Amino acid sequence: MKDLFYGIEDLFVNVLFAPFDWLRALELENWWSANFMSWIFIIVGFVAFAYWMKELQKFNNNGEEDKSISSHSYL
């Protein structure tokens, strides 16, 4: 039973976390390349935000949004 847990430990430490060890070593050399996934997520977030603002502007220009104070029946 003890060997099973040591096997799980070996799998995670030596195999599955190996990319994180590589990124940790890379950060000492070049911070920018070590955080490339963060930069990709930031770029995707900015693109999604710009798209969403463009879509909201389209609905605003068409006058489709109900801007009355009591737009919901429960108000």
C-alpha positions, -999 to 999 in steps of 0.1 A, spaced: 0 0 0 29 23 8 43 18 -27 11 30 -43 14 64 -25 51 66 -34 41 59 -70 15 87 -70 41 110 -54 66 101 -81 41 106 -109 32 141 -97 66 153 -86 87 139 -115 63 139 -144 33 162 -140 50 191 -123 81 190 -146 68 219 -168 64 240 -136 100 232 -126 111 243 -161 92 276 -158 107 282 -124 142 278 -138 133 299 -169 121 327 -147 156 332 -134 168 338 -169 140 357 -185 108 368 -167 89 377 -198 92 343 -215 84 325 -182 50 343 -180 40 338 -216 7 321 -207 -2 351 -185 4 374 -215 -18 352 -237 -47 353 -211 -43 391 -209 -45 395 -246 -75 372 -249 -92 392 -221 -86 425 -239 -99 411 -272 -130 398 -255 -136 431 -237 -132 451 -269 -157 427 -287 -182 430 -259 -180 468 -259 -185 468 -297 -216 446 -294 -230 468 -266 -224 499 -288 -244 482 -316 -274 476 -294 -271 511 -280 -271 526 -315 -301 505 -326 -321 517 -296 -330 481 -286 -323 485 -249 -351 494 -226 -337 523 -206 -368 532 -187 -366 533 -149 -392 506 -144 -381 483 -172 -389 452 -150 -424 445 -138 -413 439 -102 -399 474 -100 
